[in-house]
Amino acid sequence: MFRRSKKIRDSLTKTRRSFFGQIVGLLSGGEITEETWEDLEALLVQADVGVQTTMVLVDNLREQVAKGKVHNAEQLQ
C-alpha cells in the first residue's frame, strides 16, 4: 500500500515539474506573440486548469500587456 502511495506521489511530482518546466520554457523567450498566447492556453488546458479559468487568466495577462505593464514573455512569469 505504501509503495503504491509513493509511486503515485512520485508520478504527480514528475507531472508538476514537467508542467512548470514547460511554462518556464515558454515564458523565457523575448517577444510575446500570438503563438505564445496559444501555447500558454494549451498548456493550461492540458494541465486541467479548465477552459473558463484559462481564458480569464490569459485575458488578464493580455490586458497587462496592452496597458504596457508587461513588455516581454519573461515578465509574465
VEXSE-792359 format. One record per residue (C-alpha): x, z negated, y negated; residue in three letters. Coordinates in nm, 3 decimals. Example, Ala and Ser with C-alpha at 12.3 -4.5 7.8 and 13.67 -1.06 7.14 Angstrom:
<sites>
{{1.230; -0.780; 0.450}; Ala}
{{1.367; -0.714; 0.106}; Ser}
</sites>
This chain:
<sites>
{{0.000; 0.000; 0.000}; Met}
{{0.275; -0.094; -0.246}; Phe}
{{0.468; 0.222; -0.165}; Arg}
{{0.163; 0.426; -0.248}; Arg}
{{0.119; 0.246; -0.583}; Ser}
{{0.484; 0.303; -0.667}; Lys}
{{0.457; 0.669; -0.575}; Lys}
{{0.150; 0.713; -0.797}; Ile}
{{0.317; 0.524; -1.083}; Arg}
{{0.633; 0.734; -1.048}; Asp}
{{0.429; 1.055; -1.047}; Ser}
{{0.242; 0.952; -1.362}; Leu}
{{0.569; 0.864; -1.535}; Thr}
{{0.712; 1.204; -1.445}; Lys}
{{0.399; 1.379; -1.576}; Thr}
{{0.408; 1.181; -1.903}; Arg}
{{0.776; 1.261; -1.958}; Arg}
{{0.713; 1.628; -1.888}; Ser}
{{0.422; 1.641; -2.134}; Phe}
{{0.610; 1.470; -2.415}; Phe}
{{0.916; 1.680; -2.342}; Gly}
{{0.708; 1.995; -2.384}; Gln}
{{0.560; 1.865; -2.711}; Ile}
{{0.905; 1.778; -2.847}; Val}
{{1.037; 2.118; -2.739}; Gly}
{{0.750; 2.294; -2.910}; Leu}
{{0.784; 2.097; -3.231}; Leu}
{{1.162; 2.110; -3.255}; Ser}
{{1.152; 2.465; -3.385}; Gly}
{{1.162; 2.554; -3.750}; Gly}
{{0.869; 2.752; -3.879}; Glu}
{{0.509; 2.673; -3.790}; Ile}
{{0.348; 2.991; -3.662}; Thr}
{{0.011; 3.074; -3.515}; Glu}
{{0.183; 3.068; -3.177}; Glu}
{{0.292; 2.708; -3.249}; Thr}
{{-0.072; 2.608; -3.305}; Trp}
{{-0.191; 2.791; -2.994}; Glu}
{{0.081; 2.636; -2.778}; Asp}
{{0.005; 2.289; -2.915}; Leu}
{{-0.367; 2.335; -2.843}; Glu}
{{-0.291; 2.449; -2.489}; Ala}
{{-0.059; 2.154; -2.421}; Leu}
{{-0.314; 1.903; -2.548}; Leu}
{{-0.598; 2.054; -2.345}; Val}
{{-0.378; 2.068; -2.034}; Gln}
{{-0.295; 1.700; -2.090}; Ala}
{{-0.668; 1.632; -2.066}; Asp}
{{-0.698; 1.521; -2.429}; Val}
{{-1.024; 1.715; -2.443}; Gly}
{{-1.117; 2.026; -2.636}; Val}
{{-1.301; 1.848; -2.917}; Gln}
{{-1.023; 1.594; -2.973}; Thr}
{{-0.761; 1.869; -2.956}; Thr}
{{-0.942; 2.069; -3.223}; Met}
{{-0.973; 1.766; -3.451}; Val}
{{-0.603; 1.685; -3.414}; Leu}
{{-0.488; 2.042; -3.470}; Val}
{{-0.726; 2.093; -3.764}; Asp}
{{-0.593; 1.775; -3.928}; Asn}
{{-0.235; 1.891; -3.879}; Leu}
{{-0.319; 2.236; -4.018}; Arg}
{{-0.470; 2.066; -4.323}; Glu}
{{-0.148; 1.868; -4.377}; Gln}
{{0.049; 2.192; -4.366}; Val}
{{-0.191; 2.365; -4.607}; Ala}
{{-0.158; 2.075; -4.853}; Lys}
{{0.219; 2.111; -4.841}; Gly}
{{0.270; 1.767; -4.686}; Lys}
{{0.431; 1.920; -4.377}; Val}
{{0.679; 2.206; -4.409}; His}
{{0.812; 2.270; -4.059}; Asn}
{{0.728; 2.211; -3.695}; Ala}
{{0.968; 1.920; -3.661}; Glu}
{{0.769; 1.723; -3.922}; Gln}
{{0.459; 1.748; -3.702}; Leu}
{{0.620; 1.505; -3.458}; Gln}
</sites>
